[in-house]
Amino acid sequence: MGKKLPHTPSSRIHNALRQVWLRSRERAAAIKLHDNTCLICRKKGSQAKGREVKIEVHHRNGIDWAGVVQLIRDRILQQPEDYDILCQRCHDKVHGRVRKVKEEEAEEPSCTCHPTCAGGRQCKCGCEACGGPAKARAKRTGG
């Protein structure tokens, strides 16, 4: 196999979105609404051996797959330098989310190693200030 692409291939995005569509509640509801029956020839969908009739769902307004894939690229699969790597707690803070805190987490000291963590509970970033590998090494070696 050739060199790995620096980005997710469009075909992979398209296939993932297609799988979401094929398993969607909206698609299932449309099939149920029309009693699993073709609107043109009135044949009912069937999996009976020798009498298979495959029912498909047609988008009247079409799907601009290239546009959808590009939207995913622009909004979700951005360039690596456009991401911030945060612990879960700090990520929640940035988005203004509140999650239930487990009792054992409630006693953790504050993390002040990052501007986004300041004043919050200890993050799990692994840096020295958060008790990561560097701090553990220092404890073991006495320095």
N, C-alpha and C positions, 0 to 999 in steps of 0.2 A: 504494500500500500504506500502511497505517496506521502508527502509532507502534510502534517496536520495544519488545517486552515487556522488563521488567527481569530476567526469568528465562527459562530454557529452557521452552518449552511442553510440557505433559504429552504431547501427541500425538507430539512429536519423540522424547521419552524412550521412549515405548511402541514407536514404529516402530524405533528403534535396537535395543531389546531383542528385538523380534520378528525382526529380521534376524540377530541373534546366534543365536537359537533355530533359525531356518530353516537356518543353516549349521553347526549344532552337531554334534559327533561323537555325542552322545547320541541325537539325532533320527535320524541316519544309521544308528546301531547298532540302534535299535528297528525301523526299516524293514527292515534286513537280517535281524534276528532273526525277523521274521514274513514273510520272503521276498517283500517288496513286495506283500503280498496283504491284501485287506480281511478282517478277522476275522469279519464278519457274513455277507457274500454270497460270499466266497471269490474275488472277481474280482481278477485280478492287475493291478498298475499297468502302464499302457502309454501310450506317446507316439505309437503308430502312427496315421497319418492316417486319420481316420474311425472309429477304434476307441480313442480316448483314454479312459483311466481314470485319474483323478487320485487318488493316494493321499495322505491326510492323517494326521497323528499327533494323537490325542486324549489330553489329559491326564485320566486317570481322577479325579484329585483336584482338577481345575480349576486355574485360575490367577487369583489375586486381583491383576489388573493395577493397580488403583488402589493397593493396598497396596505392590506392587513399585515403582511409580512414586514413591510417597511415601517409601519407604525410600531410593531413589536420591537424592531431594531432600534428605532428612534427613542422609544419610551422605556423599554425594559432591558434590552441587550445592548447597552451603551458601551463606550470605550472603557477599558479598565481604569484609566485615570479619572473618569467621571464618577467613580464610586467612592464612598467613605466606608471604611470597615469599622463597625461599632459592635460593642457587646449588646446583648439583647435588651438589657435595662436602659442603656443610653439610647439605643435605637427607639425604644418606646418613648423616652423623654422627648426626643427630637420630633416625634409625631404626636406628642401629647396623649399617648395611650397609657392606661393604667391596667396592670395585671394583678391578679391575686398573688400575694407573696407568701411563700411557704414559711412556717415558723422558724426553721433553721436558717433561712436566708434573712429573716428580720433582724438578726443580731450582727450581721456582717458590718464591718467598719466602712466608712465612706471612702470612695475612690477619688483621688484628686489628681490623678496622673494625666488626664485629658480634660480640655475645657468642657466637653460635652458630659463628662462624668462628674465634674466638680459638685460636691454637695450631695451626690446620690449614693446609693449603696455600692459596694465593691463590684466592679465589673470583672469579667472573666477574660480580659484581653491577654493575660499572660505576661505583661510587662513587669519589671522589677517592683514598681510601686504597688502593683496589684497582687503581689505574692507569686509571681510567675517563676519560671525556672532560674532566672538570674538571682532572685532573692533567696530561693531555696538553696542554691549553690553557696551563696554568701554565708548562710546560717551553718551549713555543713563544714565549711572551711574556716569559720570563725572570722570572716572579714566581710 
